[in-house]
Amino acid sequence: MFKNLKHEILETNTGWLVVATMFAISIGGLVEISPLFFIKDTLEDVPGVRPYTPLESRGRDIYLREGCYTCHSQMVRPFRDEQLRYGHYSLAAESKYDHPFQWGSKRTGPDLARVGGKYSNEWHVQHLLRPKSVVPESVMPNYPWLLTTPLDVSDVGARMRALRTTGVPYSANQEEYRRNVEKFGEQVARTLHIPDAQKNLVAQAQDGNYDGDRSSVSEMDALVAYLQVLGTMVDFSKIKPEDLVKYR
């Protein structure tokens, strides 16, 4: 259609430029959108993925508040070099309860999609207090206030109810609780029950002892709990690559 048109014609004629631009966008849109009409689902059916607990969710809020996403992505791309460094490439199902997701493209620091369980709680605490003490070449700033700032748990139920409106299956009544028991198991379902949010949050913080002090719940507790769960929900040893091909 535009074979015989010279660049000068497009660059000096607004009408032709608009037509050419819309044509190019249409082709790109069709290439991206058309496959979605021919696949049954865009998310892998992967067992183990669950919503964040109240403590992990509050840790994620702090992660966003402190701007951690500006230097750390949370998506391992399907390339050999990335999988050698970080582990199995990220699955869409791993982010289905993230609002917003933390995929990102900026890596001043390493990707965090598989950081859960890679380091101890003590390492994370020290790293957040003074990054250079464990990674000398780090350019990450210090976050000492996380250890001394009590975690605000007063609105954790309201935050969960807000996420519930986006489709995250936190339960607000017994019927929803029973559905979660069937889907995630009773142990997980208990942590997703909004009326018990504050109690569950404190219990997880004390049991996990993320900041090394069980006498109180700090923002450090929440953030470390969130970091320690990243990439740990899916057991990739039980997933066969051929089972995921239909979702590509």
C-alpha positions, 0 to 999 in steps of 0.5 A, a space after each residue: 500500500 505504501 510501497 511507492 510513497 516516499 518518506 517526504 510525503 509521509 513526513 509533510 502530509 499529516 493525513 498520509 502519516 495518520 493513515 500509515 501509522 494506524 495501518 502499522 498499529 493495526 497489523 501489530 495489534 492483530 498479531 498480538 490480539 488474535 492468538 488470544 481468541 484461539 487459546 482456552 486460557 492465558 494462565 497456566 494451571 499451576 498448583 501452589 500459587 496462593 494470595 499473600 498472607 496479611 503480613 506478606 501483603 503488608 510487606 509488599 505495600 512497604 516494598 512499593 512505598 520504598 520504591 524497591 521496584 525502581 531497581 529490582 524486577 520480578 520476572 525471570 525471562 525465558 532465556 538461558 542466561 537468566 535461568 542459569 542465574 535466577 532459576 526457572 522462568 516466571 510463569 503468568 500464574 505466579 503474578 495473578 494475585 499481584 495488583 499491580 504486578 512487579 515484572 519491571 524492566 529496570 535492574 540496577 539490582 538483581 531480579 527478585 522473582 526467586 529470592 525467597 529462601 535464597 538467604 536467611 532472615 538475618 541476611 535480609 535484615 542486615 542487607 536492608 539496614 546496610 547493604 554494603 555490609 553484605 554486598 560491598 559493591 552495592 549502590 542500594 541505600 540504607 533502610 534502618 527505619 524499617 527495624 524501628 518502625 512498628 507495622 501499622 496493622 489497623 487497616 490490614 482488613 480494609 486493604 484485603 477487602 480492597 484487593 478482594 474487589 480486584 479478584 483476590 479470593 480473600 474470604 469475608 464469610 464462611 461460604 467464601 472460607 469453605 471455598 478457599 479450604 477446597 481450593 487452597 487447603 485449610 491451613 492457607 484458607 485460615 490466613 486468607 480470612 479477613 475477620 482474622 487478618 490482624 490475629 493471623 498477621 501477628 501470629 505469622 510475624 512471631 512464628 517467623 521471627 523475621 526481624 529477630 524480635 518476637 516482642 513486636 511487629 516491625 515493618 522489617 518483619 513484613 518486608 522480609 516475610 514478603 521477600 522470603 515468599 517470592 518464588 517459593 509457591 511453585 514446586 518446579 520439580 513437579 512441573 514438566 515443560 511440555 505441560 506449559 507449551 500450550 500457554 505460550 
